[in-house]
Amino acid sequence: MANMNQLRIFIVVLSVFLNGCTFIGLPWQFSAASTVGDLVSAEATGKTLSENGASLALNRDCKWGRAALGWPPCLTKEELVDKLIEMDCKTYSWNFLNIPYCREIK
């Protein structure tokens, strides 16, 4: 069981490094390739490569943009529904970063 948790942590850490973050000594081509991979992944799944990796490793739905709302980035489906209900919106919408917000209908 401990080995599985260590593997999950390793996958999450690895996915963050492969997300295109710029680190000293990392060639720019790697960062550009990762960015293209993120674009393709986001178009196909609505998530970046690192979000998909973290979701798979943690068995939760991970979206880094949720941190902007003060939410944990990785949630179960039930936790996500609870967070949306707490927002108490009449109409929900999501921005281009897939962050939910209350939309006013005019």
Backbone as CSV, one residue per row, in Angstrom:
resi,resn,N_x,N_y,N_z,CA_x,CA_y,CA_z,C_x,C_y,C_z
1,MET,0.820,-1.190,0.000,0.000,0.000,0.000,0.870,1.263,0.000
2,ALA,1.932,1.264,0.803,2.832,2.413,0.840,3.492,2.614,-0.514
3,ASN,3.831,1.520,-1.205,4.454,1.634,-2.521,3.507,2.288,-3.515
4,MET,2.227,1.996,-3.442,1.244,2.592,-4.350,1.129,4.089,-4.098
5,ASN,1.128,4.508,-2.831,1.082,5.929,-2.504,2.341,6.638,-2.982
6,GLN,3.487,5.988,-2.827,4.732,6.576,-3.311,4.699,6.712,-4.831
7,LEU,4.154,5.728,-5.516,4.043,5.780,-6.970,3.129,6.928,-7.391
8,ARG,2.022,7.096,-6.709,1.109,8.190,-7.030,1.773,9.546,-6.823
9,ILE,2.493,9.703,-5.736,3.194,10.961,-5.472,4.234,11.208,-6.549
10,PHE,4.963,10.163,-6.932,5.962,10.292,-7.989,5.318,10.736,-9.298
11,ILE,4.176,10.159,-9.651,3.492,10.511,-10.897,3.032,11.963,-10.859
12,VAL,2.502,12.411,-9.731,2.061,13.804,-9.609,3.249,14.747,-9.757
13,VAL,4.342,14.465,-9.068,5.526,15.319,-9.153,6.077,15.312,-10.576
14,LEU,6.151,14.149,-11.191,6.639,14.044,-12.561,5.751,14.823,-13.526
15,SER,4.441,14.736,-13.345,3.535,15.443,-14.244,3.686,16.951,-14.122
16,VAL,3.999,17.449,-12.930,4.231,18.887,-12.770,5.496,19.293,-13.524
17,PHE,6.544,18.470,-13.436,7.776,18.777,-14.149,7.587,18.709,-15.658
18,LEU,6.715,17.843,-16.130,6.485,17.692,-17.566,5.451,18.670,-18.095
19,ASN,4.949,19.530,-17.248,3.894,20.458,-17.633,4.394,21.651,-18.434
20,GLY,5.683,21.792,-18.625,6.187,22.922,-19.383,6.681,24.048,-18.496
21,CYS,6.779,23.797,-17.220,7.344,24.805,-16.335,8.810,24.978,-16.696
22,THR,9.304,26.183,-16.602,10.683,26.441,-16.979,11.579,26.285,-15.763
23,PHE,12.542,25.400,-15.866,13.512,25.185,-14.811,14.898,25.409,-15.386
24,ILE,15.841,25.820,-14.562,17.205,26.060,-15.014,17.759,24.769,-15.598
25,GLY,18.353,24.892,-16.782,18.957,23.733,-17.427,17.991,22.956,-18.294
26,LEU,16.729,23.308,-18.289,15.752,22.605,-19.109,15.727,23.235,-20.491
27,PRO,15.986,22.460,-21.537,16.019,23.057,-22.877,14.665,23.612,-23.277
28,TRP,14.678,24.717,-24.017,13.426,25.371,-24.407,12.588,24.469,-25.298
29,GLN,13.216,23.566,-26.056,12.451,22.682,-26.932,11.532,21.782,-26.113
30,PHE,12.029,21.330,-24.970,11.203,20.478,-24.113,9.975,21.243,-23.638
31,SER,10.202,22.486,-23.234,9.093,23.311,-22.760,8.080,23.555,-23.873
32,ALA,8.568,23.838,-25.089,7.667,24.075,-26.221,6.893,22.815,-26.577
33,ALA,7.566,21.666,-26.574,6.882,20.403,-26.886,5.824,20.096,-25.853
34,SER,6.131,20.370,-24.600,5.166,20.135,-23.536,3.964,21.063,-23.682
35,THR,4.216,22.308,-24.078,3.126,23.257,-24.277,2.215,22.795,-25.405
36,VAL,2.805,22.307,-26.497,1.998,21.767,-27.601,1.208,20.563,-27.107
37,GLY,1.864,19.709,-26.316,1.168,18.552,-25.748,0.013,18.968,-24.864
38,ASP,0.218,20.031,-24.075,-0.851,20.554,-23.221,-2.018,21.064,-24.063
39,LEU,-1.707,21.756,-25.157,-2.765,22.274,-26.028,-3.578,21.146,-26.648
40,VAL,-2.891,20.128,-27.125,-3.587,18.981,-27.719,-4.412,18.266,-26.655
41,SER,-3.819,18.068,-25.486,-4.525,17.400,-24.394,-5.737,18.205,-23.946
42,ALA,-5.570,19.526,-23.816,-6.675,20.380,-23.369,-7.815,20.370,-24.384
43,GLU,-7.474,20.346,-25.665,-8.507,20.297,-26.699,-9.270,18.973,-26.655
44,ALA,-8.546,17.892,-26.417,-9.164,16.565,-26.421,-9.897,16.247,-25.123
45,THR,-9.325,16.655,-23.985,-9.878,16.219,-22.693,-10.341,17.357,-21.794
46,GLY,-9.957,18.600,-22.125,-10.286,19.721,-21.256,-9.311,19.878,-20.111
47,LYS,-8.223,19.093,-20.128,-7.217,19.147,-19.072,-5.832,19.142,-19.684
48,THR,-4.870,19.748,-18.963,-3.479,19.694,-19.388,-2.918,18.303,-19.120
49,LEU,-1.710,18.056,-19.617,-1.071,16.764,-19.371,-0.885,16.507,-17.883
50,SER,-0.458,17.529,-17.150,-0.227,17.334,-15.716,-1.541,17.123,-14.962
51,GLU,-2.606,17.805,-15.392,-3.914,17.604,-14.752,-4.406,16.182,-15.005
52,ASN,-4.221,15.692,-16.229,-4.605,14.309,-16.535,-3.781,13.321,-15.734
53,GLY,-2.466,13.575,-15.627,-1.603,12.682,-14.851,-1.970,12.656,-13.381
54,ALA,-2.213,13.825,-12.826,-2.587,13.903,-11.413,-3.947,13.256,-11.174
55,SER,-4.895,13.478,-12.087,-6.227,12.877,-11.951,-6.124,11.358,-11.944
56,LEU,-5.305,10.837,-12.844,-5.126,9.385,-12.930,-4.446,8.852,-11.678
57,ALA,-3.403,9.529,-11.243,-2.646,9.060,-10.082,-3.444,9.134,-8.789
58,LEU,-4.238,10.182,-8.633,-4.959,10.397,-7.377,-6.388,9.889,-7.393
59,ASN,-6.849,9.472,-8.568,-8.223,8.991,-8.703,-9.231,10.083,-8.344
60,ARG,-8.919,11.323,-8.759,-9.767,12.490,-8.524,-9.748,13.344,-9.781
61,ASP,-10.626,14.329,-9.844,-10.644,15.265,-10.955,-9.757,16.448,-10.586
62,CYS,-8.647,16.631,-11.290,-7.691,17.691,-10.961,-7.719,18.797,-12.009
63,LYS,-7.833,20.021,-11.547,-7.777,21.235,-12.365,-7.023,22.272,-11.551
64,TRP,-5.861,22.703,-12.043,-5.035,23.642,-11.284,-5.733,24.983,-11.088
65,GLY,-6.590,25.394,-11.994,-7.276,26.671,-11.893,-8.191,26.791,-10.688
66,ARG,-8.588,25.688,-10.104,-9.459,25.741,-8.918,-8.784,26.433,-7.744
67,ALA,-7.468,26.418,-7.728,-6.742,27.078,-6.634,-7.050,28.570,-6.604
68,ALA,-7.400,29.154,-7.748,-7.753,30.575,-7.801,-9.017,30.866,-6.996
69,LEU,-9.857,29.853,-6.805,-11.069,30.003,-6.003,-10.833,29.645,-4.542
70,GLY,-9.629,29.206,-4.232,-9.336,28.749,-2.880,-9.760,27.309,-2.657
71,TRP,-10.071,26.612,-3.740,-10.478,25.212,-3.662,-9.247,24.321,-3.793
72,PRO,-9.331,23.103,-3.266,-8.271,22.144,-3.570,-8.297,21.845,-5.075
73,PRO,-7.155,21.713,-5.714,-7.162,21.473,-7.162,-7.690,20.097,-7.554
74,CYS,-7.596,19.119,-6.671,-8.066,17.767,-6.980,-9.241,17.414,-6.070
75,LEU,-10.374,17.106,-6.704,-11.608,16.823,-5.968,-12.274,15.560,-6.499
76,THR,-13.010,14.879,-5.630,-13.877,13.811,-6.104,-15.093,14.465,-6.755
77,LYS,-15.888,13.686,-7.462,-17.094,14.240,-8.094,-18.036,14.808,-7.046
78,GLU,-18.152,14.118,-5.917,-19.034,14.580,-4.849,-18.543,15.897,-4.255
79,GLU,-17.225,16.009,-4.051,-16.661,17.245,-3.509,-16.859,18.411,-4.481
80,LEU,-16.717,18.139,-5.779,-16.923,19.185,-6.783,-18.365,19.674,-6.769
81,VAL,-19.311,18.764,-6.697,-20.723,19.144,-6.636,-20.987,19.969,-5.381
82,ASP,-20.430,19.548,-4.250,-20.614,20.303,-2.998,-20.063,21.726,-3.121
83,LYS,-18.885,21.881,-3.742,-18.285,23.207,-3.917,-19.161,24.080,-4.815
84,LEU,-19.709,23.497,-5.874,-20.583,24.260,-6.771,-21.857,24.686,-6.054
85,ILE,-22.419,23.805,-5.244,-23.630,24.141,-4.489,-23.342,25.268,-3.504
86,GLU,-22.147,25.248,-2.881,-21.756,26.311,-1.944,-21.707,27.678,-2.627
87,MET,-21.419,27.712,-3.929,-21.365,28.983,-4.661,-22.747,29.619,-4.748
88,ASP,-23.797,28.809,-4.677,-25.186,29.267,-4.678,-25.509,30.162,-5.884
89,CYS,-25.167,29.681,-7.069,-25.439,30.434,-8.303,-26.820,30.082,-8.844
90,LYS,-27.444,31.047,-9.508,-28.660,30.750,-10.263,-28.279,30.122,-11.595
91,THR,-27.211,30.648,-12.191,-26.697,30.111,-13.451,-25.187,29.969,-13.330
92,TYR,-24.683,28.772,-13.589,-23.252,28.506,-13.523,-22.656,28.622,-14.921
93,SER,-21.423,29.071,-14.956,-20.687,29.117,-16.204,-19.223,28.853,-15.882
94,TRP,-18.419,28.547,-16.909,-17.001,28.283,-16.738,-16.224,29.164,-17.702
95,ASN,-15.125,29.766,-17.219,-14.314,30.615,-18.088,-13.355,29.755,-18.913
96,PHE,-12.479,30.413,-19.674,-11.572,29.682,-20.560,-10.555,28.831,-19.807
97,LEU,-10.340,29.097,-18.525,-9.473,28.262,-17.696,-10.256,27.152,-17.003
98,ASN,-11.532,27.050,-17.346,-12.425,26.040,-16.770,-12.645,26.266,-15.277
99,ILE,-12.665,27.541,-14.876,-12.962,27.910,-13.495,-14.430,28.329,-13.440
100,PRO,-15.216,27.706,-12.551,-16.634,28.051,-12.497,-16.877,29.427,-11.875
101,TYR,-17.950,30.062,-12.320,-18.377,31.336,-11.738,-19.876,31.474,-11.921
102,CYS,-20.476,32.377,-11.145,-21.912,32.647,-11.256,-22.115,33.641,-12.395
103,ARG,-22.942,33.280,-13.353,-23.193,34.136,-14.505,-24.522,34.849,-14.347
104,GLU,-24.480,36.147,-14.514,-25.700,36.935,-14.453,-26.383,36.884,-15.825
105,ILE,-27.654,36.614,-15.843,-28.398,36.585,-17.095,-29.047,37.957,-17.292
106,LYS,-28.789,38.543,-18.458,-29.316,39.894,-18.745,-30.548,39.819,-19.600
